Every structure is written in structure tokens, then in C-alpha cells.
Amino acid sequence: MIGSASCLCHVIVTATIFLLIPAGAEIFRGGGVLYGKIGTDITLMCSATNDRIIQWKVNGSLVTLTNDTKVQYGNLVLLMAVLPMEGNYSCHDSTGGLLHWIKLKLGYPPSKPLVHCKASNFYRISCSWRKNQEAAFPTRYIATYSKPSRKVMNCTTDLLSNVCHIDNPQMFASLPYIINITAINPVGHRTTLLEIFTMEIVQPDPPANVTAEPVFGSLTRIKVQWDYPPSWGERFELKFILEYKPQQSDHWSRLETKMKTITITDAISGQLYVIRVKAKDSFDNGKWSDWSSELLVTARSETTTEMIQTTVSTLMTEFAHTHSQSTEPTFPPTSTFSSSDLLDRDIIILISITISVGISIAVATFLLWIKRKRQESDKNDILTKKALPLC
């Protein structure tokens, strides 16, 4: 509760709304239609002098006068109208001549708008409400808001999607914005007042462009990257939570960071992982975003010589392509190079690449040899332990 000041603001905003609402159902009248509220008395007028005999028909049949209907001064009065009383009514003189006709539609006042407000950033508040799809009557909406200064403003409204926008709201105001959404139909209106503080409702969209890939040469590391959501921008810093788990597991592991990249270091070799990320204002204002779409990635199962050779071959191909596409260097007019000089340079580059490949393969082969030796040693230890006599 905001207190007595807030209550006074509610009264001011509500009174302003009522001044904006046209009286009665005049805004919906037209086309020979009369709207009536179920459960109330409804009078159908007939253009006739009081001394004339009037006959009333509904859908072409004479109206039967009962305890619920009566004719008074030539007008037809429906008492405590119910839905079956809807129809096309006409009044006639004693000769059957048509004097007047009107279509009666019955219904209820609109339901109270269900309003939800969100701020995807600090520059705009968006409040939306759901249309009543079951409403029998046409319904219009009036959207206003009261600033912390208590100035009432019309809302920038997208009528097609029922969204009210407040641009450049005050972030650190001590008093709330008051959103007023009023639904109006021919037989009544209902209003929703909602108090909001920008810092409490700000909620970023999920991080964008989330990617994940295993780290080359490591069996337990997965690198995950993402971008700020486009609706946020980078003027205000975000913090992030990354969650990951093996696909078949129900338990999520969690990492927190303010960076846009993080490395998982305890992945299980060869395991398929599920990864997701969410964001929040770095000063802990507002709410966490929804999770990003879940991403699947498999940790490396083993680093082999073939993997290294493939990677090196790819690097050599990329280098050769870049080298062939590069433009010829320019030299001062006094500098001259023979074809043999250029050939020597290419040979040196090729020799350097060959040496790098050889070293990489040698290191990988040595590491695999050590790994196999350890495995054989572990097996021998196990066999030795099994052969020990029992005490």
C-alpha cells in the first residue's frame, strides 16, 4: 500500500477517466440497434400518439403480454429483461401499419480488464490487457496514466494489440505510475488501476545468440557465449546465470557472471549437455529474464592424433587460401626481387608449417603413449591386488 496519498491519486485518475467516458450508450447507438442490460427494465419507444391503438410484434409475431411485459402509453416495457427477450421489435397501428422498429440486444457490462505491465529496458513501460473474446457487445478501451508528479496523460496505445506504452519513464521516482485501463460497452464500464515502479518491473528479454562448443584439446570444458538482448542495449550492465546439465539428468549446475562468455570446466567426456542462460539488471533491480532456448552440445570424448591432423590441415588450407588471395606487396621503386627470392620465401613458409605440424603430431603421440602406459599400469595394479593371499 502506498498510503493516503496513493488513494487520493486513485480518486483523481478515476475522476479524470469518468470525464472522458461518453454518457450512456450513445457512442454505440446506431443502425437501429438498442442495447440493454440483462436484469434491468427496458422501454421500447413507439412513435405514436397516446390515443392510438398500438400493437407490438417481436420477430414478426404479436408480443404476448405477461407479468414480464406491459404496454404503457404505447411503449413496450420489458421488466427484468432476460436473454430470450432479444429480437427485432416493431410497433403497428390498428390497421397493421408499421410505425417503428428496432433491434434489441441484451448483455452485461464489460469484465474488468486484466492488465500486465512490463519494462524490457529502462526506456519504455508496456502495459497490455486481454480482450474479452466472449463479450456479446462491442467494447472500447480508454488508457491513461498518472505520472509520479500526478499529471494525468493519455497513453500511446496500440489499439490492435491492446498495448499502452509509457516512454522514458522516471526510474528513481518515489511515487508510482498509476495505470488506468477502462473497458466500455453500451451498458456499462469497468476500470482497472495498477500502481507500478519502473525499477520493480524492469525485466530484460532472454540473452540472444547463445552458442556453445567444446574446447579443443580438453575433454571437460565447454565454452558458452551470448549477446545482450537487442531490446536492452549495453548502456546498463546485465548479469547472467548459466545453467547446464547432462540431458538425462534432472539436476542443473549453475554459474554466474557479468561477462558474455563463460567456460564450463567439469563436463563429462562424451556426454550430451543441455545449456540455458538468463539475465538481470546488474544492480539487481527488477526481475530475471525468461530462460533462453535450451541448447544441446556434446563434450569431447577423446583427443586423438587424427583430430589434431584434421585441425592442422584445416589451418593450412585456410592459410594457403588467404595467401593466394592477398594482393602483391608494393615496394619502393629502387627495390627489386627476383623470382628465386619469392620462391625461397614460399619454401620457408612451407617448411615452417611442416615443422609445426610435425611438432603437434609428436606431442599428441607422446600424450597418447603416456595415457596408454598409465592404463596398463592401473590394470597391472588391479591384477596384483587380486593375486594377494587372504590373511
Secondary structure, DSSP 8 states (H G I E B T S, - for coil): ---HHHHHHHHHHHHHHHHHS-STTTTT-BTTEEEEETTS-EEE-----TTS--EEEETTEE----TTEEEETTEEEESS--GGG-EEEEEE-TT--EEEEEEEEEE-------EEEEBSSSSEEEEEE---TT-SS--EEEEEEE-TT--EEE-EEETTTTEEEEES--SS-SS-EEEEEEEEETTEEEEEEEEE-HHHHB-----EEEEEEE-TT-SS-EEEEEE--TTT-SSS-EEEEEEEEETT-S--EEEEESSSEEEE----TT-EEEEEEEEEETT--S--------EEEE------HHHHHHHHHHHHHHHHHHHHHS------TT----HHHHHHHHHHHHHHHHHHHHHHHHHHHHHHHHHHHHHHHHHHHHHHHHHS---
